[in-house]
Amino acid sequence: MTAEQNPRRYAHTAIIGLDGMGAFCRDTSTPRMDEIFKNGAKTHRAVSLFPTISAQNWGAMLLGAEPEAHGLTNGKISQQEYANKDLPSVFTTVRKAYPDAVLCSVSNWEPINRGIIEHDVGVLMQTASDGASTTEKAVSCVLEQKPDLLFVHIDDPDGAGHYHGYGTQGHLDCISSVDAMVGRIFDAYGQAGMIEDTLFIVITDHGGFRHGHGGYTDTEKYIYFALRGKTVSETDGFFAATKDINAVVRYAFGLDIPAPDLNGYSSQVPEGVFTDWTRPYVTFPEGGRCDVEPKPQPDLRGEKGLLSFFRGDEVKLAMFFEYNAEDAMGRARFEELGHVKYYSNGVRGASAEVGATGCFVSDDVKFGTDDFTVSAWLNVDNAPATEAYYCGTKTMTDSGPGFMLGFTDTALWIGIETSDPNSYEEFQPSYRREVSGGWLHAALAFRRKECTIDLYLNFRLKKTFRLPQCFADVSMDALPFTVGDDASHKINSGNDALIHMDDLLIFNKAFDPADVEKLAGYYDWKAPTGTGA
């Protein structure tokens, strides 16, 4: 529908997105938001969509669709510009109706501008390094551009949640600081003389559990959503989901809102929020999602723990990423370089996000010239488009002895070299026949004397790679063992590559099929029918 066919309700709409705040704002001092929305509509029971991860929910807001429909992940929006013409962002929708509208996005997290908002519809995009600078850029944008539609993303609460723990004092103190930033942006609309004709919105994408998020517990899924404007009802506790931001913006601009379709556009205007909106809100079943806490990682030495399947001397390293970088065997200590995030929707318990933002390094994990096996779960739904490395002892920028393991969105990656730069060997086996999405288990058994590497995908032998005899007696320990990047700590960060991984296990032996079967038993693995895996 064109702008002339439907009355525009607001001259200006502002969406202030506070990453990782969840509904924790009710547990701390937020005087500015309390005042702004005193006579408006607000709720602490709106919901984040599953999985409770940033790309999935900022994508839901701006595209008006469920994560399963839009398909965006943190990895995808970090790598690719958004160009899905069948599911345009709200910026494109507004631009088509109002060709002269001023559209602005100021994001603390650059992938939103890169991978959720189209680059061909004239959106003025800015990226800032933290909440304070994001706020200043947003204030300048309001005063200088007087935008018809402004989207602002502030990442500080999520960073504090990952670092301190969600709901801890450090997280709550950050929310109070961000409250003042929201107030600064609101005041700018008043200073510009626009506030009375502005629909002013604050929303968050998800909450958190311990130091991570991604599951569907109460503290992860429930979020704050508040609106202020001339047609906003004074109400508390309405139901809405993150995807409903798109329909709310369409309402503000007087644009048609399609009937909800879970396989496509499904955004709706929440009931009871606007005085002139009476269309009922259609609810859909949640598909078996539950509110129980994430299952804890099985005890290492318990009845079904790892050491009930393998002897202690067979396990070199066991990193379960339960909101930390600890070696459960207690043999290796890791230094965190940068910042590693954790998500509660791992294969078991939590998982780690490593790569562009941070990695782990240890001098304690040594391989020598012995046989070994490296086993890990890799989230291929979130796989990067470029080569990204998840562990090893080799830098990919220089020659030198060592090995590196990585993967892309189509294949695994194995690189190995002796001290002779002419010896470098590389393999890129595809995994797409073994898995069509979700998590992939990869185990690589290095047989040093035989100079072979056995690759097991989802607990089945995929292929055996043969190496020249020169690899038989070469130590793999020239550089410290790195998790989440190559040993230079520069490749993933340089490529903006993010990896979600769980349960990195290293064994002091080269696995045979019987060992792999035991590992499958540890995970209660049953091959899905029809996958060949």
Solvent accessible surface area in square Angstrom, and as a share of the most:
residue,aa,sasa,rsa
1,M,104,0.47
2,T,69,0.40
3,A,18,0.14
4,E,155,0.70
5,Q,119,0.53
6,N,43,0.22
7,P,101,0.64
8,R,78,0.28
9,R,57,0.21
10,Y,3,0.01
11,A,34,0.26
12,H,29,0.13
13,T,0,0.00
14,A,0,0.00
15,I,1,0.00
16,I,0,0.00
17,G,0,0.00
18,L,0,0.00
19,D,1,0.01
20,G,0,0.00
21,M,0,0.00
22,G,0,0.00
23,A,8,0.06
24,F,22,0.09
25,C,6,0.04
26,R,135,0.49
27,D,87,0.45
28,T,31,0.18
29,S,74,0.48
30,T,9,0.05
31,P,82,0.52
32,R,72,0.26
33,M,3,0.01
34,D,88,0.45
35,E,102,0.46
36,I,8,0.04
37,F,0,0.00
38,K,109,0.46
39,N,100,0.51
40,G,2,0.02
41,A,0,0.00
42,K,49,0.21
43,T,0,0.00
44,H,47,0.21
45,R,120,0.44
46,A,0,0.00
47,V,13,0.07
48,S,0,0.00
49,L,7,0.04
50,F,79,0.33
51,P,26,0.16
52,T,0,0.00
53,I,8,0.04
54,S,7,0.04
55,A,0,0.00
56,Q,17,0.08
57,N,0,0.00
58,W,0,0.00
59,G,0,0.00
60,A,0,0.00
61,M,0,0.00
62,L,1,0.00
63,L,1,0.00
64,G,0,0.00
65,A,0,0.00
66,E,25,0.11
67,P,9,0.06
68,E,163,0.73
69,A,32,0.25
70,H,14,0.06
71,G,32,0.31
72,L,19,0.10
73,T,15,0.09
74,N,6,0.03
75,G,1,0.01
76,K,81,0.34
77,I,1,0.00
78,S,4,0.03
79,Q,41,0.18
80,Q,91,0.40
81,E,107,0.48
82,Y,16,0.06
83,A,72,0.56
84,N,57,0.29
85,K,142,0.60
86,D,135,0.70
87,L,17,0.08
88,P,36,0.23
89,S,0,0.00
90,V,0,0.00
91,F,1,0.00
92,T,12,0.07
93,T,21,0.12
94,V,0,0.00
95,R,45,0.16
96,K,157,0.66
97,A,10,0.08
98,Y,28,0.11
99,P,98,0.62
100,D,137,0.71
101,A,8,0.06
102,V,47,0.27
103,L,1,0.00
104,C,1,0.01
105,S,0,0.00
106,V,0,0.00
107,S,0,0.00
108,N,20,0.10
109,W,49,0.17
110,E,62,0.28
111,P,15,0.10
112,I,0,0.00
113,N,7,0.03
114,R,60,0.22
115,G,1,0.01
116,I,0,0.00
117,I,0,0.00
118,E,6,0.03
119,H,90,0.40
120,D,98,0.51
121,V,24,0.14
122,G,49,0.47
123,V,17,0.10
124,L,83,0.41
125,M,57,0.25
126,Q,68,0.30
127,T,59,0.34
128,A,7,0.06
129,S,103,0.67
130,D,65,0.33
131,G,0,0.00
132,A,59,0.46
133,S,35,0.23
134,T,0,0.00
135,T,3,0.02
136,E,87,0.39
137,K,69,0.29
138,A,0,0.00
139,V,11,0.06
140,S,49,0.32
141,C,6,0.03
142,V,0,0.00
143,L,56,0.28
144,E,132,0.59
145,Q,80,0.35
146,K,97,0.41
147,P,0,0.00
148,D,24,0.12
149,L,0,0.00
150,L,0,0.00
151,F,0,0.00
152,V,0,0.00
153,H,0,0.00
154,I,0,0.00
155,D,33,0.17
156,D,38,0.20
157,P,0,0.00
158,D,1,0.00
159,G,27,0.26
160,A,13,0.10
161,G,0,0.00
162,H,6,0.03
163,Y,149,0.57
164,H,84,0.37
165,G,3,0.03
166,Y,17,0.06
167,G,30,0.29
168,T,57,0.33
169,Q,117,0.52
170,G,22,0.21
171,H,0,0.00
172,L,19,0.09
173,D,75,0.39
174,C,25,0.15
175,I,0,0.00
176,S,34,0.22
177,S,63,0.41
178,V,1,0.00
179,D,2,0.01
180,A,55,0.42
181,M,30,0.13
182,V,0,0.00
183,G,0,0.00
184,R,103,0.38
185,I,0,0.00
186,F,29,0.12
187,D,66,0.34
188,A,2,0.01
189,Y,0,0.00
190,G,37,0.36
191,Q,139,0.62
192,A,23,0.18
193,G,68,0.66
194,M,12,0.05
195,I,24,0.12
196,E,126,0.56
197,D,48,0.25
198,T,0,0.00
199,L,0,0.00
200,F,0,0.00
201,I,0,0.00
202,V,0,0.00
203,I,0,0.00
204,T,0,0.00
205,D,0,0.00
206,H,0,0.00
207,G,0,0.00
208,G,1,0.01
209,F,24,0.10
210,R,132,0.48
211,H,56,0.25
212,G,0,0.00
213,H,1,0.00
214,G,0,0.00
215,G,9,0.08
216,Y,14,0.05
217,T,6,0.04
218,D,65,0.34
219,T,63,0.36
220,E,0,0.00
221,K,11,0.05
222,Y,29,0.11
223,I,0,0.00
224,Y,10,0.04
225,F,0,0.00
226,A,0,0.00
227,L,0,0.00
228,R,66,0.24
229,G,17,0.16
230,K,124,0.53
231,T,22,0.13
232,V,16,0.09
233,S,26,0.17
234,E,126,0.56
235,T,39,0.22
236,D,102,0.53
237,G,46,0.44
238,F,16,0.07
239,F,98,0.41
240,A,0,0.00
241,A,4,0.03
242,T,0,0.00
243,K,9,0.04
244,D,0,0.00
245,I,0,0.00
246,N,0,0.00
247,A,0,0.00
248,V,0,0.00
249,V,0,0.00
250,R,29,0.11
251,Y,1,0.00
252,A,0,0.00
253,F,0,0.00
254,G,0,0.00
255,L,11,0.05
256,D,70,0.36
257,I,14,0.07
258,P,58,0.37
259,A,82,0.64
260,P,34,0.21
261,D,71,0.37
262,L,63,0.31
263,N,136,0.70
264,G,18,0.18
265,Y,29,0.11
266,S,0,0.00
267,S,0,0.00
268,Q,12,0.05
269,V,4,0.03
270,P,0,0.00
271,E,90,0.40
272,G,48,0.46
273,V,0,0.00
274,F,6,0.03
275,T,98,0.57
276,D,73,0.38
277,W,41,0.14
278,T,130,0.76
279,R,116,0.42
280,P,93,0.59
281,Y,28,0.11
282,V,70,0.40
283,T,99,0.58
284,F,68,0.28
285,P,124,0.78
286,E,81,0.36
287,G,74,0.71
288,G,76,0.73
289,R,75,0.27
290,C,73,0.44
291,D,74,0.38
292,V,101,0.58
293,E,116,0.52
294,P,33,0.21
295,K,168,0.71
296,P,104,0.65
297,Q,27,0.12
298,P,40,0.25
299,D,97,0.50
300,L,16,0.08
301,R,160,0.58
302,G,25,0.24
303,E,157,0.70
304,K,134,0.57
305,G,1,0.01
306,L,0,0.00
307,L,40,0.20
308,S,61,0.39
309,F,61,0.25
310,F,4,0.02
311,R,153,0.56
312,G,26,0.25
313,D,93,0.48
314,E,13,0.06
315,V,0,0.00
316,K,39,0.17
317,L,0,0.00
318,A,0,0.00
319,M,0,0.00
320,F,17,0.07
321,F,1,0.00
322,E,37,0.17
323,Y,26,0.10
324,N,53,0.27
325,A,23,0.18
326,E,116,0.52
327,D,10,0.05
328,A,41,0.32
329,M,21,0.09
330,G,66,0.64
331,R,121,0.44
332,A,10,0.07
333,R,207,0.75
334,F,34,0.14
335,E,107,0.48
336,E,76,0.34
337,L,55,0.27
338,G,66,0.63
339,H,55,0.25
340,V,4,0.02
341,K,33,0.14
342,Y,15,0.06
343,Y,3,0.01
344,S,6,0.04
345,N,42,0.21
346,G,17,0.16
347,V,48,0.27
348,R,43,0.16
349,G,10,0.10
350,A,0,0.00
351,S,1,0.01
352,A,0,0.00
353,E,4,0.02
354,V,0,0.00
355,G,3,0.03
356,A,28,0.22
357,T,61,0.35
358,G,5,0.05
359,C,6,0.03
360,F,1,0.00
361,V,18,0.10
362,S,3,0.02
363,D,93,0.48
364,D,74,0.38
365,V,7,0.04
366,K,102,0.43
367,F,7,0.03
368,G,24,0.23
369,T,54,0.31
370,D,98,0.51
371,D,50,0.26
372,F,1,0.01
373,T,0,0.00
374,V,1,0.01
375,S,0,0.00
376,A,0,0.00
377,W,10,0.03
378,L,0,0.00
379,N,18,0.09
380,V,5,0.03
381,D,73,0.38
382,N,7,0.03
383,A,8,0.07
384,P,0,0.00
385,A,45,0.35
386,T,56,0.33
387,E,55,0.25
388,A,0,0.00
389,Y,10,0.04
390,Y,3,0.01
391,C,0,0.00
392,G,0,0.00
393,T,1,0.00
394,K,6,0.03
395,T,15,0.08
396,M,46,0.20
397,T,78,0.45
398,D,91,0.47
399,S,73,0.47
400,G,18,0.17
401,P,29,0.18
402,G,0,0.00
403,F,0,0.00
404,M,0,0.00
405,L,1,0.01
406,G,1,0.01
407,F,0,0.00
408,T,17,0.10
409,D,45,0.23
410,T,74,0.43
411,A,12,0.09
412,L,4,0.02
413,W,4,0.01
414,I,1,0.00
415,G,0,0.00
416,I,3,0.01
417,E,5,0.02
418,T,7,0.04
419,S,89,0.57
420,D,69,0.36
421,P,78,0.49
422,N,139,0.71
423,S,13,0.08
424,Y,74,0.28
425,E,48,0.22
426,E,72,0.32
427,F,37,0.15
428,Q,95,0.42
429,P,14,0.09
430,S,56,0.36
431,Y,0,0.00
432,R,102,0.37
433,R,209,0.76
434,E,27,0.12
435,V,17,0.10
436,S,113,0.73
437,G,28,0.27
438,G,24,0.23
439,W,54,0.19
440,L,0,0.00
441,H,1,0.00
442,A,0,0.00
443,A,1,0.01
444,L,2,0.01
445,A,0,0.00
446,F,3,0.01
447,R,58,0.21
448,R,10,0.04
449,K,131,0.55
450,E,107,0.48
451,C,5,0.03
452,T,10,0.06
453,I,0,0.00
454,D,15,0.08
455,L,0,0.00
456,Y,7,0.03
457,L,0,0.00
458,N,4,0.02
459,F,20,0.09
460,R,143,0.52
461,L,99,0.49
462,K,68,0.29
463,K,110,0.46
464,T,48,0.28
465,F,13,0.06
466,R,178,0.65
467,L,21,0.11
468,P,58,0.37
469,Q,129,0.57
470,C,70,0.42
471,F,3,0.01
472,A,6,0.05
473,D,99,0.51
474,V,30,0.17
475,S,51,0.33
476,M,1,0.00
477,D,34,0.18
478,A,62,0.48
479,L,66,0.33
480,P,47,0.30
481,F,1,0.01
482,T,0,0.00
483,V,0,0.00
484,G,0,0.00
485,D,2,0.01
486,D,0,0.00
487,A,12,0.09
488,S,23,0.15
489,H,61,0.27
490,K,137,0.58
491,I,37,0.19
492,N,0,0.00
493,S,50,0.32
494,G,64,0.61
495,N,62,0.32
496,D,56,0.29
497,A,0,0.00
498,L,11,0.05
499,I,0,0.00
500,H,6,0.03
501,M,0,0.00
502,D,0,0.00
503,D,0,0.00
504,L,0,0.00
505,L,0,0.00
506,I,0,0.00
507,F,0,0.00
508,N,65,0.34
509,K,55,0.23
510,A,11,0.09
511,F,0,0.00
512,D,60,0.31
513,P,94,0.59
514,A,62,0.48
515,D,8,0.04
516,V,4,0.02
517,E,128,0.57
518,K,78,0.33
519,L,0,0.00
520,A,14,0.11
521,G,34,0.32
522,Y,4,0.02
523,Y,19,0.07
524,D,95,0.49
525,W,66,0.23
526,K,165,0.70
527,A,46,0.35
528,P,68,0.43
529,T,138,0.80
530,G,88,0.85
531,T,45,0.26
532,G,64,0.62
533,A,3,0.03
